[in-house]
Amino acid sequence: MSDTNTFPWGPATGVGSMPGGDARESAKTVTGSFEDFPFLAELPARGPGADMIGRSIGLLVEMYAHVEPSGWRVSDRPGRDTRRAHSWLGEDLDALEEFTQGYEGPVKVQAVGPWTLAAALELRGGEAALGDAGACRDLTGSLAEGLRGHLADVRRRLPGASIVLQLDEPSLTAVLRGSVRTASGYRTHRAVDRQIVESALRDVVAVHDGPVVVHSCAPGVPFALLRRAGAAGISFDFSLLTEREEEAIGEAVESETRILAGVVPSTDAALSDPGGSVMGVRTLWRRLGLNPGTLAESVVITPSCGLAGASPAYARAALAHCVRAARSLADNPE
């Protein structure tokens, strides 16, 4: 993993999803908004295979799935849904490549992490892979292998860029707490041991020789576990941060973990002035006794979650607002 001190992180970026279904338009918006840290947009409105679960299932090696009314379910062979996922991803990569010709800064790509994937992917009997330890191991290995190939493809397409891999783990806290529902809805899957969770994450993080960010817009992000698993950055909804978790943020900053603070609403809302959007970050820094001069080098500003549920006009405004808020944080850290 690259040293986060020397890696050229940008001041602001997006989380992943965008509204609409036009890959070129989304890539144009993303690269125009984030000249210093664009990302590979996801467009789930296009349908199965463009959603974050289907997109990541399309990356798996020697594991396949198809869409059932209840969600994605394991298959014996690749079918129409897998082919569609490959096609959408290729279209998105083509668009990003087109709008990043000659670019030499950081670029972020996203995939669902092993535990959220295990909670979402159904085995043949209809229960989530999460309930089968062997299936979880197979899924982790398949995802790791698929990500190696995906990252190699991104490097070929964007030869001058520095790649950041983001693992989306919105279900991670539920996996750790044993609150993921079974297919019947009457029970929950047993909590997975924290060491097993950490080990699988570490295996997937290890496939990338650059920084890996773990994102969750759910409450109760396990900051310490993610750092131990090798995450160079942690992305979260800043509004969900509790006083109990503040110490974990301080420890993360002191260990040079990058904080991707989701401070801009991810669905249509009135946007405050840029300085107001990052006021909570400044206040947290003061409360923790951290040096305000480290804010710009420790924090990346993002929306609170993906923007798939926003209007196109709001999505563009939110991305631009992230850039202005990051500038405010750098110019006025106190």
C-alpha positions, 0 to 999 in steps of 0.5 A: 500500500502506498504511503498516504503522506506522499500519495497525491490525494485531492481535496474533494471527490464523490462517493460513487453513484450518480443519477441518470443513465448517460455514462459520458454525461456523468463522466463529463460532470465528474471530471469537470467538477473534480479536476484534482480527484475524479471518480468512476461514476456508477449509474444504477438507474440503468437497471440490474448490473449497473447497481453496486451489487450487480456491478461488483458481481460482474467482477467476480472470477469463476463465480456468477449470479443472476437477478431474482425478484429477491435480488442477486442469486448465485448461478452455475454459469454467466448469463444475461445479467452478468454480461449486462454488468460487464457491458455497463462497466465497460461503457463507464470506463470508456467514458472516464478514459475519454475525459481523463486523457493526459490526466496525472492525478488521483482517480477513485474507483469503487467496488462493494466489499466482501461483507456487504456482498456476502450479505446481499448475494443469495446462494442457490437456496435463497439465503445470503452467502453471509450464513455460510462461512465457506461461501464467504471465503470463496466470495472473498477470494473471487472478489480479490482476484476480480479486483486485480484484473479490474485495477489492471484494466483501469491502469491501462486506460489511465496510465498517468493516474494514481488509483484509489480503490474504494470498498463500499461496506454499508452492511459491515456494521450489521454483519458485525452486530448480527442484524442482517435479516435471513430470507424469511425476515423472522431471524437474523444471521449470526454476528461474524467474528471481528477477526474473521471480518478483519482478515477478509477485508485485509485480503481484499485491501492487499490486492491494490498497491495504492491506497484503499478507502472503505466507505460506509454511510451507515451508523457505527462505522468500525474505524479501528477495525478498518485501520487494522485491515489496512484502510488508508482512508475511511469514508462516512456520513459525517452527520452520523458521527457520535461523540463515542466515535470521536476518539476513533477519528482522532486516532485515525488522524494521528495514524495518518489515515485519510478522513473522507468526510461526507458533509454535503447531503446526498439527496436534494436539499438546500445547500449552506454556504461552503464554510458552514458545510465544514464547520462541524469538521473544524469543531471536531478538530478543536474538540480533539485538540488536533492541529488545524493546520493538518485539516487540508492534508487529513480530510477529503470532502465528499457527499454523505453518500452516493448521489443516485437518488438526487436530481441531475441538477442537484448532483452537479451542485453538490459536487461543486459544493464539495470543492468549494467546501474543501477550499474553505477548509484549506483557506480557513482551517480555524 
